[in-house]
Amino acid sequence: MPEATTADNRSRRAKADALLDQIEREEAGQLKVFLGAAPGVGKTFAMLSAARELMRQGIDVVVGLVETHGRAETQALLEGLELLPRRPASGGRAHDEFDVDAALARKPRLILVDELAHRNVPGSRHERRYQDIEELLGAGIDVYTTVNIQHLESLNDVVQQITGVRVRETVPDAFFDRAADVVLIDLPPRELIARLRQGKVYLPELAASALERFFTASNLTALRELAVQTVADRVDADLREYQAAQGGGPVPVRRRVLAAVDGSENSEYLVRITRRIAERRHAPWTVVHVDSGRADNDADHRTRLDAALHLARRLGGTTETLSGVDVVDELLGYAGRNSVATIVIGRTRERPLARLLNRTLTQQLLMRGAHFELTIVATPMARARSRRALHMPKAPLRDYRFALVVSLLALVLAHLADRVLSVSNLSQLFTVAVLIVAVRSRMSVAVFSAMICFFGYNFFFAPPRYTLAIANGGDALTVVLFLATALICSRLATRLSMQVQMLREANSHAGILGRLGRELAAAADAGQVTAIGAKTLAQAFDAEVAVLTPESGLLALAAAAPRSMTLSTTDSAAADWAMNHDQPAGRYTGTLNAATCWLLPLVDDGARLGVVAIRFDAEETVLSSQRRDLVQAIVHDIAQALARTRLAAELESARLQGETEHLRAALLSSVSHDLRSPLAAMLGSAESLQRYGTRLDAAERDELLGGIVSEGQRLDRYIQNLLDMTRLGHGTLKLARDWVAVEEIVGSCVLRLRKVFPEVRVALEAPAEELPLLYVHPALIEQALFNIMENAAKFSPPGVPVRIRARQAGEEIRIDVIDAGPGIPAEERSRIFDMFYSVERGDRGKHGTGLGLSICQGMIGAHGGSVEALPGEGGVGTTIRITLPLSGVPVPAAAEDET
């Protein structure tokens, strides 16, 4: 039962994944490809015929670009169809180009775009036409297009073997696989050759040449079978997707196919072979390069390696770059960690010594990779490369000069030490020389030095001297052991040097990422994140860097960049495209590659956060995979940090919004009770006067009128408190400071309190010395002090006075309001200044909004002072203390105006 349940769950997950993929494809535009077995079979004619049928059904059809090649029957099908104007080609080109922007602006239901494999003119938004179509599909527009079988990327080498012609314009299979429908357009070879001779495919002057080269009966037959096989594989793939979406049939566990490339001439061929192997097995595949430090670092090698990795990504595979001295260990380790079943390698050149020692890559994989299937691919290019390798130096000439100088210096030192040391000990000098060369250079140079030292030692020092013959058997053993020791030590020294170099490089990259991580962790907002990221990229690559965000455009420039960063019109267009499509653009890409910058989008979980613009040295036409990976890792860290700051800002905004909602609810609750109470009293007294005014005597009328006035004043105080709290919350409360005496403020508050609470007694405790003047807003300080005194009067027992005490304490004035009420618990004294806290208990009592003390704290705080609640004297009641700073000696009014 558990096994059955697990299988059911796996089936349901596979069905759900397939349905989600199907939904995503349906949301985008649908692609239909008319696949031709060869040029001239009628792809464009079939596409136009299908489009005219849809137009008769009421579908909005537009012709984006169709090449008729002067064929009258094809031209006739264009009549009645809406033709989209073409974009004039720059640089005096003879043919105009497809206008992507016009198509996006028109946005028809279906658009026809001929010749999928076409390469756009330089300066276009995209390098290839299939990228134009990809953008149309992303915008939800259905596309009909045409392509011939020889233009599929994975079949490029097969087509060359069949026809002898290398097709330069190709389409990635990953894009071809997006097609919802593939229609095979085919003609028998004899009929196609007849059409060619009639001039229906090419012009007559070109037809004869085509018949001799490409359009032979054998070539057309092979291409026809290749097209049929491709469409058949396509049908199988559609069937598998349908079965997975319906939950029918088990989904097999797919084992990965791994290809190892080294940047040689056959690397791209190996990638294409791997793609076809993986397609036949319906398995994922990866192309791996192991950087062991031995490969040539010339521009051609880097170009070939990057081209192979780029080709793998275009064909739908993944790529990885590993670092390690032992290529076999790295390959087998990666294969074991990633469920690899098949390893595909090119045939290695078997050196006699390496073959004898079982040291070739192929032999080591065969001996150590028992759990993997090994596929070895041999090509004519590999043999030609081996022949060229015999005549090409593996190291720069300066390394050989250095080895020669060190070897000759060892000979001189050995000649000087010949009278002191024995012949066997002299060999140690030559061993040290070989080690010095091995540490400073590569293996081939070390072997060169070892051979010089070997023959020099044998010729000049091993008896008989000045001949290569060796008389003594012991001396012969010494010479042989010296050569073996020199070769082994040079090998170990070379490996150690390579390991140190790789560790130094890895440590540098880890250090850059570590410092970036620490700095980004301390960044508080998006501005700091982008500034840190731009500075890190500029310092690590000595490049101009800018970070652009959708909110503020060019947000951060690298302070460490040697030159200021400016973006041209093309750079800005590439940045906009990278932002809107979440894909790299500009230099080193196939989209708007006329730009001078490499534009990388900042994306995290689908959120578009910005674009990083990097401008390297203009002479750096090829970007190594290590530099590319490090840049992408830094950009990924920047994107995550931006997402973190955005999330933190959103959480803070949500918290503030929640608090605002809480305060709003409390305010409505308070207003609904506290403002209605005086209104109800006022309305009741007014209604009594209106109805019974003539029947009431003068005393009763005065009492009712007094109640109206009293309740109106209370209502006015509530509204004033609300207005003051609003001004404090929005920062619009302005301070009109003036010099005023403390006694004057206290006396004014006492007079106001006696009008509101005539029965409450107030006791003023005069200070022993005269208090200095305060430089404050008199009305605000008076209002704050009155709110505190009013609160104390509400809770004071009858007959017990409210005490007011003012005194100077250093550079501060303290005003204490002391009551003899029930007091405030110690744990709640700091909370009575919170807005609306007194809704349940505190300073509200039976009347009040709970805003009085909160407003006091805001008003006093605006002057740089503070308000605190303290226990009453003798443990009875409460003391509210106001502390205000002194502002020095008062100045005359005229002088104050001047300041």
N, C-alpha and C positions, 0 to 999 in steps of 0.2 A: 504493500500500500504506500509506504513513503516514497519508493521509487516512482510509482505511478503518479503520485501527487507532484513530485519534482518535475517529471516530464510534462505534466499538464501546465504547471506554472511556467516552465520554459517555453512551451508552445504559445501560451497566452502572451508572454512578453514579446516573443518574436512577432506574433500577429499584431500586437499594439505598435511595435516599432515600425513594421511595414506599413500599417495604416497611417502613422504619423508622417512617414516619408512620402506616402502617396498624397496626403493632405498638403504638405509643403510644396510638392511639385504642382499640384492643382492651383495653389494660390499664385504661383508665378506663371508667366506666359508659357504656352506650349510650343515646342519645336518640332517641326516636321522636315525631314531631310530626304531629298530626292537623290539617291546614290546611284552614280553611273559607273558601269564597268570600265568605261573608257570615254575619252572626249568624243562628242558628236553623236551619242546614242539618243539624245532627245530629252535630257533632264529639264532644261528650261521650258521646252514645249509642254512637257507633262505638268510642270509646276503651274504654268499659266492656264492650262486647260482646267486644272483643279480649282484654281482661284476664280475663274469665270463662272464655274458651276456654283461656288459659294456665293458669289455676287448675285447670281440669279435667285438665290435663296434669301437674300436680304442682308447678308453679312457685309460689314464695312471693311472693304478690301482696298489697300493702297499699295502701289508698286514703289518700293523704296529705291531699288536699283536692279535692272535687268539688262544683261548684255545679249543682244540679238546676233552679233557678229555678221550683220548684213543679210540674215536669212529672212526671206520674204514671209514664209509661213509663220515664223516666230513673231515677226513684226506685226502681222495681222491680228494676233491674239492680244496685243496691247491696246487695240482700239476699244474705247469705252471704259477702260480702267483709269483710275486717278493716278497720275504720275507725280511723285514727289520730286521737287527740284533738287538737282545735285549741288554739292558744294564745290565751288571752283578750286582746282588744285593749285597749290602754291609752287613757285619756282618754274613757271612756264611749262608745266606738265601737259601732255596732250589729252589725257583723260581726266574728267572730273570725278570726284569721290562721293561716296555715300554720305549724306548729311544726317548724323545721329541726332543732333539737336532738333532739326526740323521734324524728324520722326517722333521724337519724344513730345514735342509740342503738339503735333497732330494727333498722336495716340489713337490710331485706328484699332479695330478689333484684330485685324490680320494685316501683316506687311510682308511683301516679297523682297527678299534680298539675295541676289544671285552670287555665285562664286564664293563659297564659304571660306576657301583657303587663300583668298586674295590678301596680299600684303599692302597696307596703306602707304601713302607717300609720307616721307619724313615730315614731322611737324603736326601730324594728325593726333587726335586725342589718344587713339589706340594704335598699336603697331600692326595688329592683324584684324581682319574683318570679323572673325569669330568673336573677338572681344566686343566689337560694336553690337553684335547680335546678343551677346550675353547681357549687355546693359539693357537692351530692349526687353529681353525676357524678364529681367529683374523688375522692370516697370509694369509688368503684367500684359505685355503685348505678345500675341501669337505671331510666330515667324515661320514662313516657308523659305527653304534655302536649298541650294544644290552643291554637290561636291562629287569628285571622282574618287575611285577606290585608291588610286595611287597617292592621294594626298593625306591619307591617315598616317599619323606619326609612327605608330607601332609597326606599320607595314613598309616603312620607307626603305629599309635594307632589303627586304624581300623583293620589292619592286625594282630596286637597282640590280639585284641578281637576275631578275627575269628579263628586264629590258636593257640593262647596261646604262641607264640614265638615272642620275641622282636628282630626285624631285626636291626643289628648294622650299617650296611653299607647302607647309603641312598643317594639319589640324590635330590638336591633342585628342587622344581617344577619350579622355575624361569628359571633354565637351561633347563629343559625338555620342557618348553614352547617355547624355541628358535628353536626347531626342525621344519624344513620346511615340513617334511613328517614323519608320524608315521604309521608303519605297524604292525598290530596285528597278532601275531603268536599264534595259539590256537589249542588245541586238546581236544576231549571229555575226561572227567575224567576216564572213564573205559579204554580207549586206553592208556592214560598216565600211569595209574597204571600198565597196562600190560607191557609197555616199562620199567617201573621201575623194575618189577619182572624179566624181561629178562636181567637185568644188563646194559641197554642202557643209563641209567641216572646216577646211582651211582654204585660203586662196590658192589658185592653181599653181603659182610658183612655189608655194610651200608644201603642197600636197606630195610632190615627188620625193622630197627629202624625208617627209614624215613616213611615207610608205617604205622607205629603205631602212629606217631606224626603229621607230616606235611601233608603227602600225603594221607589224608582221602578223601573219596568221597565228604563229605559235605564241607570240606575246599577248595578243588579244584573247586567245583561248585561256592562257594562264591567268590573266587579269579577270576574265569572266568567272573562272572557278574561285578565285580569291574573293570576288564580290559576293558570290553565292554563299561561300563559307562564312563570311562576315555577317551577312543577313541571317543565316541559320543560327549562328551563335547569339545574335540579337534576339531571335525568337525564343531561344532557350532561356536567356536572361529574363525576358518578360514573363515567361511561364513560371520561373522560380519566384519572381516577385509576386505574381498573382497567387501562387500557392501559399507563400508566406503570409500574405494579407488575409487569405481565407483560413489560415491556421491548418492547412492540410499538409501532411507529410512532415517528417522530422527535419529539423535544420541541422546539418552536420557541423561539427566543430572544425573551423578552417585553420589549418596550419600555415604559417607565414612562409613566403619565399624570400630569400635574402640574396642580394647580389653585392659583390665586393668590387669596387672600381678603384683605380689608382691614378687616373688622369692621363692614361696612355691613349693612343689613337683609337683603340677599339672599345673605349669606355661607353660611348653612346650606343654602339652596336650591342654591347652586353646589356645595357638598360632595356633596349627594345626586345631582345630575346627574353629577358626576365619578365617583361610585361606580358608577352604572349604565353609564357609558361604559367604565370599566375592566372591569366584569363581562362585558360583551358581548365585549370583546377579550381576556378572560382575562389581563389584564395587572396588575401591581402599580401602586399609585397613591399619590400623596403630596399633601398640602395644605401650602402654603407661605404664610407671611405675611412681608412685607418691612417691617421697621420703619425708615422713612426719617425719622422725627422730625416728619412733617407731620400725622399723624393726630391727631384729638382725643383727649386723654387723660382724657376724662370717664369716669364709671363705666359709662354705657350702652355706650360703644364697647368698653371692655375686656370687659364682660359678653358682648356679641355675639361678639367675637373668640374669647374662651375657649370659648364655647358651640360655635362652629363647629369649633374644633380638637378639642374633646372629642368632638363628633359624628363627626368623621373617624376618631378612634381607635376609637370604638364600632363604626363600620361596617367596620373592618378595615384602614384605611389608616394611613399614617405621617404625622407632622407635623414641620415644621421652621420655625424662626423665624430669618430672616436680618436682618442690619443693614447699611444702606447708604443713601446719599443718592439714588442713581439706581436706581429700582425695576427698570427694564428691564435694566440691567447685572447686577443681582443675580439676576433670574429666568433670564436667558439663561446666565449663568455656572453657576448650579446645574443647569440643564437639560443643559448640555454635559458637566458632570462626572458626571451620574447617569443617562445613557442614556435621556433623556426623548424621547418621540416626539410627544406631544400636550400642548399647553398650553391649559388651560381658564381663561378669565377672564370676569368680568361686563362688561356693556356700560358703558363709561365715559361720563360726561357731557361732551359736546364743546363747550367754550367757543369762541366765534368766533375769538379770537386764537390759542388753542392749535391750533385746527383749521387756521387759515391757516398756522401755522408747523410743522405736522406734529408737534406736541408731545404729543398724547394718547397714553395708554398703548397703546391699540389700534393707532394708526398707527405708533408706534415699533416695536412687536413685528412688525407686518407688514413694515416696511422692513428690520429688522435680524435677524429670526428666520427666515431663508430655509430653514433645514434642519428646521424644526419645523412640525407641523400646529397651526394656531391655531383653537380653538373659542371663539366669542363667544356668551355666554348673556345674553339680554335678558329682564327681568322687569318686571311692572308696579310692583314695589316700587322698582326703580331709578329709574323715571320720577318716582314720587312723592317719592323722596328728592331728586331734582334740583330739583323745584319747591319743596320745603321749604328746600333749601339757599340759594335766592335770598332768603329772609326770615330766615335764621338767621346770626348773626355767627359767624365762624370763630375768633375770639380773644376772650379776656375783655375786659370793658369797660375795665378799668384799662390795658390795652395801648393802646387808642385814646386814652385820656386822656393817657397818656405821650407818644404821637405828636403830639397836639395841642399840648401844652406845649412840646415841642422845636421844633415848626414855628413857633409863635408867637415863641419865643425867637430863632430864626433870623431872623424878620422884624424883630425889635427890633434885633438886631446889624447887620443889613443897613441899617436906617435910620440907625444911628449911623455906619456906614462909608460911607454914600452919598457924602459929600463928598470922601472920600479915594480910594475905589476906583472903577473904571469899572463900567459896567453888566454887562459880560461877566464881570468878576472877582467881582461880587456873587453870581453863580450858584454859585460854589464853596462859599459859606457854606451855601446850601440843599442842595448835594450832601452836605456833611459831616453836616448834620442828618438827611438820609435814611439815611445810612450808620449813624449812631448808633441810629436807630430800628430799622433792619434787624438790627443785631447784637443788640439787646435783645429783639426780638420776632420775629414770623413774617412771611411774605411779604405777606399781605393787609394787615397794619398798615403795612408799609413802603410799599406802593402808596398807601394812604390818606395817609400823610405826604408822599409825592412829589406827589400831586395838590394838596394844600394849598400846598406850596412852589411848585409850578408856577404856580398861579393867583395866589398872592401876589406872586411875582416878576414875572409878566406885568402885574398890575394896578398895583402900586406903583412899579415901577422901569423896566419897558420902555416907552420913549416910543411914543405919547403916554401919559402916566401917568394913573392913576385910570380906566382903561378897559381892556377886554380886547383892543382893537384894537392892531395893531402896524403902525407907519408905515414903518419901515425894514426892508428885506429882510434885511439882516445881523442885525438884532435878532431877526427872526423865526427865522432859522436858529439863533441862540444859544439862544432859548427852546426850540425843538424839540430841539436837541442836549442842552440841560440835562435835559429830561424823559427822553430816551432814556438819558442817562448815569445819571440818578437811578434809573431802573427797572432798568438792567443792574447797577449797583453794589448796589442793594438785593437783587437776585436772588442775586448772588455772595456778598454778606455773609450772607444768610440761609442759603445752602447751607453756607458755611464755619462759621457758628454751629452748624448742625445736625451737621456733621461733627465739630466739636470736642466737642459734647455727647455724640455717640455714642462718640467715641474716649475721652472721659473715663469714660463708663459702662463701655465695654469694658475700659479700663485698670483701672478699679476692680475689675471681676469677675476680670480676669487677676491683679491683685495679690492678691486674696483667695485665689484658687486657688493662686497661686505660694507665698504664705506658708504656706498649709495644707500644700502638698506638702513644703516644707522642714521644717516642724515634724513632720509625720508620718514623714518619712524618718529623723528622729532619735529617734522614739519606740521604746522597747525592748520594751514589752509592751502588752497590750490595754487596761489601765487608762490608760496615757498616751495611747493613740490616741483613746479615747472622750472623755477630758477635753479634748484638743486640738480634736477635732471639735465637741463641744458648745460650747466657748468661741468657736470661729470662727463657728458659726451664730448664736449669741446676739449677737455683736458686729456681724455683717454685717446682720442683720435686726431688731435690737432686739427680740428675741423670747425667750420662755422655751423652753429646750431641755433635753431629757434623752435619754440613750442607754441603752437597755435591752438586756441580753444574756441568753441562756437560762441561763448559768451562775450569775449573781449578781443578776438582776433589775435594779433601778435602779442602774446602775454609775457613771454620771457625770452631774453637773449642771453647767450653765454657770455658772462663777464670775462672769461679767460680766453675767448676767441681772439685771434690776432687781428681780425678785421670785423667791421660791423656787418651784420647780416641784413641783406636786402633781398626781397623776393620780386622777381620779374612777373610779368603777366602770365607767362607759361607756368612759372612756379606756383602762382596763386591758383591757377586753374587746376593744376595737378593736386594741390592741397585740398581744394573743394571736392574733387573727384574721390580722393582717398578718404576724406571724411564721410562722404555720402554713401560710399560703397564698401567701407571697411576693408579695403585692400591697398597694398602698397602701390605707389605710382611714382612717376618721374624717372630719374636716372637709375640705371641697373634693372629696370623693369620693362615690360612691354606696353605700358600705358603712359602716354604723354612723356616719352623718354627724351624728348627735346629739352626738358627742364634741366636746370643745372643742379637741382637738389634731389636727394632721395627722400620721398615722403612716406612716412610710416604712420598708420592710424593708431590712435590710443583707444583700445576697445577692451572692456571688461564686462563679461556676461551680457553681451549685446548692447551695452550702453556706449554711445559715442561720446568720448571725452575730449578728443582733440587730435592733432596731427603733429608729429615731430618732423622737422625739416633739417636734413643734414647735407652739408656741401663739403665734399672731400676735395683733395687736390685735383685740379683739372686734368693732370696727366695720369691719374689713377683710373684707368678705363675698366679694370677688372677688380672686383671686390672679393677678397679671399673668403672662404667659408668660415674661417675662425673669426674674422672681423665682422662678418655678417651675423654670425650667431651671437657674438657679444653685444652688438648693437641691438639686436632683437631682444636679448635678455634684459638689457637696460630699459628699453622702451616698455617691455612687459612690466617691469618693476614700477616704472613711472605711472603706467596705467592703473596698476593696483593701488598705488598710493593716492592717485587722484580719485579713484572710486572710494577709497577709505575716507578721504576728506569730504567727499560729497555725501557719503552715508552719514558721517558725523554731523554735517550741517543739517541734513534732513532730520536726523534724530533730535537735534537741538531745536529745530523749528517745530517738530511735532510736540516736543516737551513744552515749549513756550505756548504753542496753540492750545495744548491741553490745560495749562495753567490759566490761559486767558478764558477758555470756556468755563473753567471752574469759578474764576472770579466773576464772570458774567452771570453765571447761575446764582452765585451768592448775592450779587448786587440786585438781581431781579427779586430774589427771595426777600432781601432786606427792604427794598423799595416797596414791594407789595404790602408790607406791614407797617413800616415806620413812616412812610409818607402818607399812607391812607389814614393813619390814626389822627394826626392834626387836621387833615382835610375833613374827616368825619365830624370832629368836634366843631370846626368852623361852620360846616354846612348845617349841623344841628342847631347851633346858636342863631345863625342867620335865618333859618326856617322858623324858629320860635319867635324871633322879632317880627318876621313877615306876617305870621298868622295871629300872634297875640300881642303885638306891640302896643295897641291902644288899651289893652286890658292890664298891662304890666305897669307897675309904678316905676319911678325914676331909678330907684336903687337896683331893681331887678334888671332894667334895661342896661344900666351901667355895668352890671355884673356880666351879662351876656356879651356886651361889646368888649369888655376887658378880656373875656375868654377868647373871642375872635382874634383880638390883637395878640394875645399871648401865644395861641396856637399858630398864628401866622408867622410870628417871630421864630418859633421853633421850626416850622417848615422852612423858613428862609435859611436857618442855620444848617439844616440837613442838605438843602440844595447847594449852599455855599461849600460845604464839606465835599460833596460830590464833584463840584467844579474844580476845587483845589486839588483833589486827588487825580482828576483827569489831566490837569496841567502838569502835575508832578510826574505822572506816568509817561507823558509825551515830551517832557523836557522843555515845555514852553513857559514855565513859571519864571518870570524875569525878576531880578532883585534890584529894586531902586534903593540903594543903600544911603543912609544918612546917619549922622551922629545923634544919639539919643541917650537920655539917662535911664538907668535901670528902674529908678523909683517912678519915673513917668510911665513906663510900660506896666509896672505892677499896679500902680494906682488906677490906670484906665481899665485894667482887667477887673479890679475889685468893684468899680462902679458898674460895669456891665453885669457882673455876677449878682449884685444886689438887686438889679432890676428883674433878673430871671428868677432868683431864689431869695426873696426878701427875708425869709425866716432863717437863712443860713448865716452864721456868724463867721467873720474872717479876722484872723489875728496876724498882724504884720510884725515881724521881728526885725527891727532896724539894725543894720550892721554898726560895728563900733567905729569904723572909719568910712570916709566918703568913697563911694565906688566910682571907678572911672567910667567914661562914656563908652557905649557900644557903637560900632560901625556896622549897622544892620539895616534890613528892611523893617521899619517899625511896625507896619500893619501886620506882616506875616508873623513876627515874633509875638506880637500881642495876641493874634488869633491862636497860635500854638499854645501860649500860656493859658489863654482863656479856656481852650478845650480841656486842658489838664485840670484846671480849677473847677470847671463844670462837672467833670467826671468825679472829682473828689467830693464835691457838694452832694452828688446823688447818693454816695455811699456813707457819708458821715452821719453818725447818730444825731438825733435832735438835741440841740443845746450844746453840742461839742463843736468848737470852732475848727475851721480849716486854717492851718498855719502856713504862712508864706515866709520863707527865709532866703535872703540873697547875701552872698559874700564873695570875696575875691580869693582865689587859690592859685597863686603863681601868675601865669599868663592867661588865666581863664576866669570867667564869672560863672558861679554856680547858683541856680535858683531852685530851691526845694519846695515842693507842694506836699504837705503832710496831712493825711486824714487819719481818723480813728475808726475806719470801717472794718469789715470782716477780714481784710487783707487778701493777698494773692499767694497761693502756694509757690514754693521756691522753683519747682520744675516748670511752672507756667509763666514766670515773670518775663522771660524773653519773648514769649508768644503773644503777649497782649498787644504788641506793636504790629502784629500781622494783620493784614486787611481782612475784615469780617470775622476775625477770631471770636469776637464777643457775641456772635450769633447764639452760642450755647451758654457761655458764661463769661465773666470778665467785666469790662467797663460799660457794658450795655445796660444792664439792669432791666427795668421795664421799658425804657425808652432808649433810643439811639440806634444808629446804623452800624456801629462797630468800626467806623472810619476815623473817629476823633483822634485816637492815639497814633494811628498809622499816618494821618496827615501831619501830626505834630513831628513825628520822626522825619518825614520828608522835608518839612519846612526848616527844622533845625539843622538837618543834614545838609541842606542847600547852603547854609552859612558856615559849614565846616565844623558844626557842633555835634552833640549827641544827646540822646534821651535814654534813660535807664530807670528800671523799676527796682526799688530797694525795700527791704522790710522796714516797717514803722519803728519808731522809738519804743523801747520796752517790749518789742514783739507784738505791738498792737497797731493795726492799720497798715498803710502803705505810704512810702515816700517816692515820689516821681521827681527825679533830678534832671534839670536842663543844664547842660554845660555849653558855653559859648566862648570862642577864643577872642582875646583882645587884639585889636588891630593897631596898637601904637598910640601916638598922640594925635588928637583931632587936628585937622588942618582947616584953614579958612576956605570959605566956599569958592572964592575966585581961583585959588590955587588948585582946588580939587577939579574945577572945570577944565583947567589947563592940562591936567594929567589925563 
